Every structure is written in C-alpha cells, then in structure tokens.
Amino acid sequence: MNTENIFSKIGGEPKLKVYHFEIFKGVKDEQGTIRRVRSVGRATHVDGQKTFRIKLATLEEVDFYLLPEKKFEGRDFSILRRKQADNLARKFLWNTVGEAKMLEGSNSGLMQLSWDIFGAQDIYMNMQPRFETEETAVAE
C-alpha cells in the first residue's frame, strides 16, 4: 500500500510537478543541426504555470523568466527580469531583457535564447525535460 498517496488524500501538503530543462551553448554542424557544446544553465517549469524560471551558471544569483509572447511576431517567448514593486498596487515590476524562438526542422524541440545585452546567439534550451521532481506547493 502506498502511504504517500493516502497521506496526500487526507490532508497532506499538495504536491506540484516541477520539470527541469537544460540550457546549453551550441554550434551548428554542416547540416545545420545544433550540437551541444556545454551546459550553461537550467530552467524549471511548475505544472500549471505559464512561466519558466531560468538560472544561468554565469549569473547564478539572477533569476530570469520565460513567458509566452502574444504581442510581438518573430518571437515565441520573452525573457524577463522582475523586481519588487515599490507601490502596493503591483507585487512585481517586469522588464523584458531578451527573447526566445522555437526552432524547427532538425532542431525542433530546441529554443534559441537571446538576451538584449549579452550578444550571444548560440544559447539554446532543450524543451524535453531532463527530469521531473515533486515539490510541496508554497505561496509566493
């Protein structure tokens, strides 16, 4: 008998699935297929949320967020930073700091990430989760 399932049914803490994705530096081969050079960060996505949270190894203390884009053509996601709002009307202030585009063809399943100030065009996110975990739901 699985006591963990019984515990969650009778008042245990709700669990959320968290998916973990690799962000990597890549190069195109002769056929135009992106090949991984090395890992440069990770992204997480919590089941039921719209955003991905990005952590880069170079800027480990900084959180970036990936949000689906609806306003601007030519990009599938916007890369954002957030900070606490000074006024009580809003919890956070969001600033767009880059964009992301889903790739097609032999590179389908990859997303190219581009930050406005970094200039690197060779950073990619694999849209297939490397693994998943369960975490206790916590109000933010």
N, C-alpha and C positions, 0 to 999 in steps of 0.2 A: 504494500500500500504506500502511495506517495504522500507523505505527511506534509510536504511543502505545498502541494495543491490544496489539501484540506485547510491548511493554515490561511492561505490567501482567500479561500471562500468564506471563512468565518471571521473575517475582520482583520486579516493581516494587511501589511502595507501593500498598496498597489505597486506592481512591477511594470516597468516600461522597457521595451526592446530598444537597445542602442546599437546602431550599425557603425562600424569603423572602416574608413576608406583610406587608401594610401595616396599621398601626393608625392610626385616624383619629378625629377629632371629627366627629360627625354630627348632623344635625337631621332631624326627620320633616316631610315635606311634607303637604299636605291629604289625600292618600290614605293616609298612614301609612307611606310608603316612606322609608327612611333615605337621606339625601343627604350626601355627603362635604363637609365644610367645609374641613378641612386635615389634613395628616398630622401625627401627634403621636408616632410611634414605629414600631417594626418588630418582627417576630417571626421566628424561624428554627426550622426543624424538620429534623432529620437523619433520613434514611431509616432505619427500623428502631428508632427510639427512641419512647418514649411521650410525652415532654415537648416543649413548645415553649419556647424562650428568648425573653423579651420585654425589649426596651430601649425606654424612653421618652425622648424628647428632653429633657424637663424634668429627668429623673434619669438621665442618660447613664451614670453610674458604677455604677448599681444594676442587677443582674440580677434579673428576676422569672421564674418558671417556671409554665407552664400544664400541669396534669396532669389527665387524665380522672378524673372523680369517680364513685365507685361507692357511697359510703356515704350521701350526703345527696340526697334528692329535691329538685327545684326548681333544681338547678344541674347543668350538664353537665361543667364543669371547675372546679378550684380553682386560684387564683393563689397561688403560694408564693414564699417567700424562703428561701435556705439560707445557712448559715454553717458553718465548720469546727467539728467536734465537738472538745471538749476531751479526751474519753476515746478510747481506742483501739478500743472496741467498735463505734463507728459513725464513718463518714467525715464525714457531714454531719448537722446538725440542721435540720429543715424546719419552717417556720412558715407557717400559712395566713394570707394577708393580703387575700384577696378571692375573688371567684367569677366565673364566666363562664357564659353561657347561649346556646345556639344559637337563632337566630331562625327563624321560619317565614313562610310566605306570600310576600308580595312582598319580604321581607327575608331569604329563605333564602340561605344562603351567607355570612351575616354572624353574628358572635358578639358579644354585648354583654358588655363587661368592666366589673366593678365592684370597686373597692378599698374596703376597710373604712373607711379614714380619709379618703380624698380627697373622697368625697361626689358626685363626678361620675357621672352616669348616661348620658352621651352619648358614651362612648368605645367604639369598635367595631373588630373585626378582620375583615378580608376573608379568608375561608377559601380563596379562589382565589389560589394563589401568584402574586406579581408576576413572579418569575423564579426560576431554579434555578441552582446552581453545583455544582461538584465540588470536594471538599477531601480532602486526604490524611488518613487515619484516624490519630488521635493518642489514646493512652491518657490518660485524665483522672486 
